Each structure stands twice: as structure tokens, then as C-alpha cells.
Amino acid sequence: MSKEKDTKEKKKASKPNRVALFFKDERTRFILGLLFLFLGALMALAFTSFLTSAGKADSAALQSGNIYGVGANNWAGTFGAIVAEYCINQWLGVASFLYVIFFLRLGYRLFRVKPLLPLLPILFLYAVWSIWISLACGFIGLYLFEGYQTTYIYWGGHHGYDLEQILERFYQSDSKQS
């Protein structure tokens, strides 16, 4: 009985994992690499277009809920206008460009069949830097543009703006106590 159990366990251990084989296949990595390169290029195009005058009209159309009726001025179309509005204004601001770089880098590594081992530390590093850049741009944008009243772009996104407001209130309440 134990011999049968040992042979079954050996067969299980020696049988390669299908998911691992799928991602080790050169064709799969090539196609995923192209997909990530395309996604990174599309996001770069959408974000860059959003920072031009096209973003002001798209932002206003999105806030009024009429983006499909009016049409988008973004170089990446309606999809690009929506992604850029949410990533730049609603999420992390111009720090979202770091994720464009991450997708392009990931696509290149998959495309060229390079090892992906340091992928998680790199993603963690990009996440930390995007939070810091968002916060710094929240401070800079608030003081350069007098409370975001003169521009449609939240340079630090709502993340940076909200964190800046929390830190400002904390600093003011701390200075009143001393």
C-alpha cells in the first residue's frame, strides 16, 4: 500500500504545473509582451493627450456625463479620456506615468523572454514612488495653482490632494497646541 502511495506522489511531483508551463512557453510570453507594450503605449498616449488642451474638454464632458454624446478629444479616444481622467485626476496624478513605465518594462521583459524574478520588488518600488510623487505634486499643485481653482488637472490626483489636506490640518492643529 505504501509503495502505491509513494509512486503516486512521485508522479504528482514530477508532473509539471500547467499554468507554469503556459507562462514559460515562448509564444505566450511573446503575445503577453506585445499586449503589455501596447497597453503601456496606449496609456502614455492617453495621459500625454490629457495634459494638453484636449484634457480640459474631456474632463468637463466626463463630469457632466456626456462623454459619449460629445465625443472625446483624447488621442486615444473615449477609452483614453476615461482612463486618463481616472488615473491622473482621480487616482495618483502625474505619478501614474510610473505605471506606464512599469507596463512598458514588463512588456519588454516578456517580449524578449527575460527572467521576471525581480518583478515584485520593482512593482513595490514603483508603488512607493508613486505615492511620494503624488503627495509632492499635491503640495506643489495646491500652492502653484491656488487650490486647483485655475486648472482642471489635479497634479497629485485626489490621493495627493487629500493627503496634503490631512497633513495641512494636522500641522495647523499641532502648531496651535504649542
N, C-alpha and C positions, 0 to 999 in steps of 0.2 A: 504494500500500500504506500509506503513512504517513497519507494522508487518511482511510482507513477506520479506522485506529488512533486518530486524533485525534477522529473523530466518536464512536467507541465510548467513549472516555474522557470526552468531554463529556456523553454520555448517562448514564454512570455517576455523574459528579459532580452532574448536575442531578437525578437520581433521589433523592427523599428517603428517608431511612432509615426503615424500617417501625417499628422499635422507638421511635425518636424521635417519630414521628407518633402512635404508640399512647399515649405518655405526654403528648403535647401535646393530645390530644383532651379536651375539656371533660368529657364523660361519664365517661371513665376516671378522670380526676383527682377528680371528684366521688365516685365509688364508692370509690376508694382512700382519699380523705379520710375518708369515713364509716367505712371499715374501721379506719383508724388511730385515729380518735376513739373508736370502740367498744373497740378493744384497750386504749387508754390508760385509758378509764373502767373497764374490767373489771379492769385491773391495779391501779388506785387502790382499787377496792372490795376486791379480794383482799388487798392489802397492809394496808389500814386494818383489815380484819377480823382479819388475822393478829396485829396489835398489841394486839387486845383479848383477852379470856379464851378466845375460840374458837381462837386460835392454839396455845395450850398443849396442848389435846386433839388438835388436828390434827398437831402436831409429834410428839407421843407415838405417835399412830396411824401416822404415816409411818415413824418409826424402827422400829416393830415390824412394819411391812409389812402392816398390817391396815387401811389407809385405805379400801379398797373394802368391806370387811366391816362396819366400824363406821359408816362414813359421815362426811362432813366437816361441821364446824360453820361453815366459812368461808362468808361471804355470797355468794361466787362459786362455791360448790360444790366438788367434788373437784378440778376443774381449778385453781380459785383457791387451794386449800390447797397443792397441789403446786407451783404457780408461786411462791407467796409463800414457802414453805419454802426452795426453792432460791435464789430471788433475795435474800431477806433473810438467812437463816441461812447458806446455803452459799456465796453469792456476795459481794455488796458491802454487806450490811446495809441500814440505812435510806437509804443513798445510792442505792439502787435507785429511790427515788421520783423521782430526776432523770430516769430513763428514762421514767417515766410522763409527766412534763412534756414530754420530748422527743417522745414519740408523740402527745400532745395537740397540741403545737405543729405537728408535721409534718402531722397530720390537718387542722388548721385551715387551714394554708397550702395544702394540696391542695384542700380543700373550697371555699375562697374564691378559688381559681385565682390565687394569688400566686406570684411567682417563687421558685424553690428554690435560687437561686445560693449563698447563704451557708450551705448545709446542712452541708457537710463541716467547716468551721471550728467551727460550733456543736456538731456531734457530737464533735469533738475536745475542745472546751472542757468539755462535759458529762462526757466520759470522764476528763479530768484532775481535774475537781472531784469526781467520784465516787470516784476513788482516794484523794484527800486526805480527803474526808469519811469514807470507810471507815476509813482509818488513824486519824483523830482519834477516831472513835467506838470503835475498837478499844482505844485508850488509855483513854478515858473509861469505857467499859463494864467494862474489867478492874478499874479501881480503885473504881468505884462499886458494882459487884456482886461484889466479892471473887473474881475469877477465874471469873465466869459460873456460880457454883455455885447462886445463888439465883434465876436466871431462865432461861427457855427461849429467850430471844432473844439472838442474837449481834448486838449493835447495829452493829458494824462488819463483820458477816459473818465468814466464815472468812478472807477476804482480809485484813481489818483486824486480826483476832486474830493470824493467823500472822505478818504483818508486824511487829506490836507485839512478838511473842515474839522475832523475829530481831533487832530493834533493841535490845530489852532485853538479850539475850545479848551483843550487840556492845558495848553500853555497859558492861556489867559486866566483860567481858574487857578492855576498854580502860582502865577505872578501876583494875583490878588491876595493870596494867603500869606505871602512873605512880605 
